């Protein structure tokens, strides 16, 4: 498997923000409503919306509407992809770039 450095770097840039990393940690337990996420931070609703939009654009979270509420959950496949890519980068492989 080859690493898409551009894609991994964009996702890492989004989660390099401590607040967004905490959001991912919180969502690792279960899907939550935006109002429930907001209770865990001392930030405004527009600030949370901005962070959630960044996480969604990076493909790290998904959202669904239910009435007036928006529920967020992790895109586990995307996070698994980051983890796998970092494993390939951090460890020597048979087809490692360092052997080219």
GROMACS elastic network, one bead per residue, 0.5 to 0.9 nm:
[ bonds ]
;  ai    aj funct       b0    kb
    1    85     6  0.87276   500
    1    88     6  0.83710   500
    1    95     6  0.86923   500
    2    85     6  0.81284   500
    2    88     6  0.82686   500
    2    95     6  0.89276   500
    2    96     6  0.89832   500
    3     6     6  0.87190   500
    3     7     6  0.86849   500
    3     8     6  0.79743   500
    3    84     6  0.89822   500
    3    85     6  0.57634   500
    3    86     6  0.85448   500
    3    88     6  0.74691   500
    3    89     6  0.77591   500
    4     7     6  0.55148   500
    4     8     6  0.62987   500
    4     9     6  0.86033   500
    4    85     6  0.79116   500
    5     8     6  0.51863   500
    5     9     6  0.59040   500
    5    10     6  0.85445   500
    5    85     6  0.84640   500
    6     9     6  0.52233   500
    6    10     6  0.62706   500
    6    11     6  0.88044   500
    7    10     6  0.52621   500
    7    11     6  0.63935   500
    7    12     6  0.86662   500
    7    58     6  0.86578   500
    7    82     6  0.88923   500
    8    11     6  0.52356   500
    8    12     6  0.60922   500
    8    13     6  0.85423   500
    8    81     6  0.83935   500
    8    82     6  0.61065   500
    8    85     6  0.74154   500
    8    86     6  0.83633   500
    9    12     6  0.50499   500
    9    13     6  0.60256   500
    9    14     6  0.86920   500
   10    13     6  0.51140   500
   10    14     6  0.64527   500
   10    15     6  0.89159   500
   10    58     6  0.71058   500
   11    14     6  0.51957   500
   11    15     6  0.64041   500
   11    16     6  0.85629   500
   11    55     6  0.82722   500
   11    58     6  0.56690   500
   11    59     6  0.79615   500
   11    60     6  0.75833   500
   11    82     6  0.78698   500
   12    15     6  0.51576   500
   12    16     6  0.58512   500
   12    82     6  0.82378   500
   13    16     6  0.51286   500
   13    17     6  0.75787   500
   14    17     6  0.64439   500
   14    20     6  0.73903   500
   14    21     6  0.85494   500
   14    51     6  0.88119   500
   14    54     6  0.67289   500
   14    55     6  0.66385   500
   14    58     6  0.71415   500
   15    18     6  0.71797   500
   15    19     6  0.82895   500
   15    20     6  0.55415   500
   15    21     6  0.51695   500
   15    22     6  0.88879   500
   15    24     6  0.82400   500
   15    55     6  0.77174   500
   15    60     6  0.89514   500
   16    19     6  0.86654   500
   16    20     6  0.74613   500
   16    21     6  0.67840   500
   17    20     6  0.53973   500
   17    21     6  0.62344   500
   17    22     6  0.87231   500
   18    21     6  0.50088   500
   18    22     6  0.61417   500
   18    23     6  0.86304   500
   19    22     6  0.50612   500
   19    23     6  0.62522   500
   19    24     6  0.87744   500
   19    41     6  0.85230   500
   19    51     6  0.82484   500
   20    24     6  0.63110   500
   20    25     6  0.86151   500
   20    51     6  0.65368   500
   20    52     6  0.79778   500
   20    54     6  0.88933   500
   20    55     6  0.75084   500
   21    24     6  0.51355   500
   21    25     6  0.63009   500
   21    26     6  0.87268   500
   22    26     6  0.61171   500
   22    27     6  0.85409   500
   23    26     6  0.50516   500
   23    27     6  0.60979   500
   23    28     6  0.85506   500
   23    37     6  0.75970   500
   23    51     6  0.89809   500
   23    52     6  0.86658   500
   24    27     6  0.50935   500
   24    28     6  0.61377   500
   24    55     6  0.88469   500
   24    60     6  0.82685   500
   24    61     6  0.81075   500
   24    73     6  0.86956   500
   24    74     6  0.70212   500
   25    28     6  0.51681   500
   25    29     6  0.75450   500
   26    29     6  0.60754   500
   26    30     6  0.76281   500
   26    31     6  0.89577   500
   26    32     6  0.86515   500
   26    37     6  0.81165   500
   27    30     6  0.52853   500
   27    31     6  0.59349   500
   27    32     6  0.68071   500
   27    37     6  0.87822   500
   27    61     6  0.87612   500
   27    72     6  0.75729   500
   27    73     6  0.59348   500
   27    74     6  0.61455   500
   28    31     6  0.80140   500
   28    73     6  0.78999   500
   28    74     6  0.66838   500
   28    76     6  0.87987   500
   30    72     6  0.88372   500
   30    73     6  0.68179   500
   30    74     6  0.83083   500
   31    71     6  0.65062   500
   31    72     6  0.55042   500
   31    74     6  0.75301   500
   32    35     6  0.80961   500
   32    36     6  0.61663   500
   32    37     6  0.66518   500
   32    70     6  0.84357   500
   32    71     6  0.53623   500
   32    72     6  0.54742   500
   32    73     6  0.67323   500
   33    36     6  0.52006   500
   33    37     6  0.64826   500
   33    38     6  0.86906   500
   33    69     6  0.65046   500
   33    70     6  0.56339   500
   33    72     6  0.61981   500
   34    37     6  0.50360   500
   34    38     6  0.60712   500
   34    39     6  0.87498   500
   34    45     6  0.85160   500
   34    48     6  0.79758   500
   34    49     6  0.82891   500
   34    52     6  0.89073   500
   34    69     6  0.70778   500
   34    70     6  0.58020   500
   34    71     6  0.60224   500
   34    72     6  0.69791   500
   35    38     6  0.50385   500
   35    39     6  0.64899   500
   35    45     6  0.83988   500
   35    69     6  0.77930   500
   35    70     6  0.83032   500
   35    71     6  0.88397   500
   36    39     6  0.53093   500
   36    40     6  0.70573   500
   37    40     6  0.54356   500
   37    41     6  0.71712   500
   37    48     6  0.82324   500
   38    41     6  0.55133   500
   38    42     6  0.75615   500
   38    43     6  0.71043   500
   38    44     6  0.76371   500
   38    45     6  0.68646   500
   38    48     6  0.68781   500
   39    42     6  0.75183   500
   39    43     6  0.87974   500
   40    43     6  0.89499   500
   41    44     6  0.85420   500
   41    48     6  0.87999   500
   43    46     6  0.83704   500
   43    47     6  0.63311   500
   43    48     6  0.69211   500
   44    47     6  0.52625   500
   44    48     6  0.64621   500
   44    49     6  0.87327   500
   45    48     6  0.51118   500
   45    49     6  0.61190   500
   45    50     6  0.86365   500
   46    50     6  0.61601   500
   46    51     6  0.87035   500
   47    50     6  0.51045   500
   47    51     6  0.63617   500
   47    52     6  0.86486   500
   48    51     6  0.51189   500
   48    52     6  0.60600   500
   48    53     6  0.84836   500
   49    52     6  0.50766   500
   49    53     6  0.60044   500
   49    54     6  0.86064   500
   50    53     6  0.51415   500
   50    54     6  0.63363   500
   50    55     6  0.87591   500
   51    54     6  0.51455   500
   51    55     6  0.62764   500
   51    56     6  0.86243   500
   52    55     6  0.50124   500
   52    56     6  0.60459   500
   52    57     6  0.85079   500
   52    61     6  0.77708   500
   52    72     6  0.83908   500
   53    56     6  0.50243   500
   53    57     6  0.60029   500
   53    58     6  0.85351   500
   53    61     6  0.89671   500
   54    57     6  0.51285   500
   54    58     6  0.62471   500
   54    59     6  0.86785   500
   54    60     6  0.88249   500
   55    58     6  0.52197   500
   55    59     6  0.63884   500
   55    60     6  0.53427   500
   55    61     6  0.57664   500
   55    62     6  0.84138   500
   56    60     6  0.57328   500
   56    62     6  0.59332   500
   56    63     6  0.77548   500
   56    75     6  0.89763   500
   57    60     6  0.76399   500
   57    61     6  0.83577   500
   58    61     6  0.79197   500
   58    78     6  0.89397   500
   59    62     6  0.72351   500
   59    74     6  0.89125   500
   59    75     6  0.67939   500
   59    78     6  0.65244   500
   59    79     6  0.88088   500
   60    73     6  0.87603   500
   60    74     6  0.60861   500
   60    75     6  0.51352   500
   60    76     6  0.75794   500
   60    77     6  0.85846   500
   60    78     6  0.58937   500
   60    79     6  0.64977   500
   61    72     6  0.65485   500
   61    73     6  0.55160   500
   61    76     6  0.81937   500
   61    78     6  0.85587   500
   62    71     6  0.82963   500
   62    72     6  0.56738   500
   62    73     6  0.54576   500
   62    74     6  0.61919   500
   62    75     6  0.61108   500
   63    70     6  0.64658   500
   63    71     6  0.54309   500
   63    73     6  0.64415   500
   63    74     6  0.88265   500
   64    69     6  0.84318   500
   64    70     6  0.56625   500
   64    71     6  0.53202   500
   64    72     6  0.66968   500
   64    73     6  0.87286   500
   65    68     6  0.70289   500
   65    69     6  0.58156   500
   65    71     6  0.62949   500
   66    69     6  0.53139   500
   66    70     6  0.62395   500
   66    71     6  0.74578   500
   67    70     6  0.80110   500
   73    76     6  0.87306   500
   74    77     6  0.86256   500
   74    78     6  0.85063   500
   74    79     6  0.80266   500
   75    78     6  0.55060   500
   75    79     6  0.65500   500
   75    80     6  0.87635   500
   76    79     6  0.50548   500
   76    80     6  0.59522   500
   76    81     6  0.84624   500
   77    80     6  0.50441   500
   77    81     6  0.61548   500
   77    82     6  0.88145   500
   78    81     6  0.50245   500
   78    82     6  0.64943   500
   78    83     6  0.87977   500
   79    82     6  0.51241   500
   79    83     6  0.62920   500
   79    84     6  0.86309   500
   80    83     6  0.50128   500
   80    84     6  0.60505   500
   80    85     6  0.84745   500
   81    84     6  0.51036   500
   81    85     6  0.60148   500
   81    86     6  0.85218   500
   82    85     6  0.50932   500
   82    86     6  0.60803   500
   82    87     6  0.84968   500
   83    86     6  0.52254   500
   83    87     6  0.61899   500
   83    88     6  0.87682   500
   84    87     6  0.50093   500
   84    88     6  0.63621   500
   84    89     6  0.87371   500
   85    88     6  0.50906   500
   85    89     6  0.62331   500
   85    90     6  0.86303   500
   86    90     6  0.59069   500
   86    91     6  0.83839   500
   87    90     6  0.52717   500
   87    91     6  0.60047   500
   88    91     6  0.55477   500
   88    92     6  0.71973   500
   88    93     6  0.69149   500
   88    96     6  0.79501   500
   89    92     6  0.76223   500
   89    93     6  0.87536   500
   89    96     6  0.82624   500
   89    97     6  0.87923   500
   91    96     6  0.84340   500
   92    95     6  0.82520   500
   92    96     6  0.58861   500
   92    97     6  0.87161   500
   92    98     6  0.80392   500
   93    97     6  0.84165   500
   93    99     6  0.89378   500
   94    99     6  0.81723   500
   95    98     6  0.84002   500
   95    99     6  0.69287   500
   95   100     6  0.80385   500
   96    99     6  0.55510   500
   96   100     6  0.73036   500
   97   100     6  0.54348   500
